[in-house]
């Protein structure tokens, strides 16, 4: 059997060869618009969603997933719409 090349081998890099961390280096790390620091990354949500564990029938999960990407958002919207129905209103299902 042929010998595998050492896939996990990496060449050692001497940490002393790293560039010097100067004040100019750190000045470029933050982005400012005037005096305001610009936050990078995903913007904060107005309403933070909470994670839950919910057991559903396999047919329900398969049906939701079959609708494609965004199925969890659509499931959330369907549940929110159901909650807004008046009590005792027909749901369209028997």
PLY file of the C-alpha trace (Angstrom):
ply
format ascii 1.0
element vertex 94
property float x
property float y
property float z
element edge 93
property int vertex1
property int vertex2
end_header
0.00 0.00 0.00
1.46 3.37 -0.93
2.33 5.66 1.88
0.09 8.73 2.36
1.74 12.12 2.25
1.76 13.80 5.61
-1.39 15.89 5.10
-1.25 17.42 8.56
2.30 18.67 8.27
2.72 22.41 8.21
5.85 24.43 8.01
6.82 26.12 11.23
6.69 29.91 11.20
8.90 31.69 13.66
6.75 34.11 15.71
9.73 36.45 15.88
9.29 37.00 12.12
5.83 38.56 12.66
5.53 42.28 11.92
5.89 44.65 14.83
2.59 45.82 16.31
2.87 49.58 16.25
0.38 52.35 17.04
-0.15 52.76 13.28
-1.15 49.09 13.05
-3.79 49.49 15.76
-5.02 52.81 14.33
-5.95 50.98 11.12
-7.84 48.29 13.06
-10.87 50.49 13.87
-12.93 52.36 11.29
-14.33 55.76 12.24
-16.82 58.09 10.54
-15.81 61.35 12.13
-15.75 60.66 15.86
-18.12 57.66 15.67
-16.68 54.13 15.69
-18.27 52.06 12.92
-19.36 48.68 14.22
-18.67 45.86 11.81
-20.49 42.57 11.49
-24.13 41.69 11.67
-26.37 44.54 12.88
-28.21 44.11 16.17
-31.81 42.91 15.86
-34.66 44.92 17.33
-36.33 41.77 18.66
-33.86 39.04 19.55
-35.26 35.59 18.88
-34.90 32.84 21.46
-33.89 29.29 20.72
-36.27 26.51 21.78
-36.49 22.77 21.37
-39.77 21.70 19.83
-40.88 18.20 18.91
-42.93 18.03 15.72
-44.23 15.19 13.58
-41.78 14.07 10.88
-44.31 14.98 8.17
-44.46 18.55 9.46
-40.67 18.96 9.47
-40.32 17.32 6.04
-43.05 19.55 4.63
-41.47 22.70 6.02
-37.98 21.76 4.82
-39.34 20.91 1.38
-40.26 24.58 0.94
-36.55 25.38 0.68
-34.21 27.84 2.37
-35.92 30.08 4.89
-38.30 27.38 6.10
-37.68 28.24 9.75
-38.57 31.88 9.13
-41.77 30.82 7.36
-42.64 28.46 10.22
-42.13 31.35 12.66
-44.41 33.58 10.55
-47.09 30.86 10.36
-47.05 30.40 14.14
-47.20 34.16 14.69
-50.17 34.41 12.29
-51.91 31.55 14.09
-51.45 33.32 17.43
-53.07 36.47 16.04
-56.28 34.61 15.04
-59.28 35.23 17.29
-59.98 32.38 19.70
-62.33 29.83 18.16
-61.73 31.07 14.60
-61.71 28.33 11.97
-58.18 27.34 10.91
-59.14 25.89 7.53
-58.27 22.38 8.68
-60.49 19.79 10.28
0 1
1 2
2 3
3 4
4 5
5 6
6 7
7 8
8 9
9 10
10 11
11 12
12 13
13 14
14 15
15 16
16 17
17 18
18 19
19 20
20 21
21 22
22 23
23 24
24 25
25 26
26 27
27 28
28 29
29 30
30 31
31 32
32 33
33 34
34 35
35 36
36 37
37 38
38 39
39 40
40 41
41 42
42 43
43 44
44 45
45 46
46 47
47 48
48 49
49 50
50 51
51 52
52 53
53 54
54 55
55 56
56 57
57 58
58 59
59 60
60 61
61 62
62 63
63 64
64 65
65 66
66 67
67 68
68 69
69 70
70 71
71 72
72 73
73 74
74 75
75 76
76 77
77 78
78 79
79 80
80 81
81 82
82 83
83 84
84 85
85 86
86 87
87 88
88 89
89 90
90 91
91 92
92 93
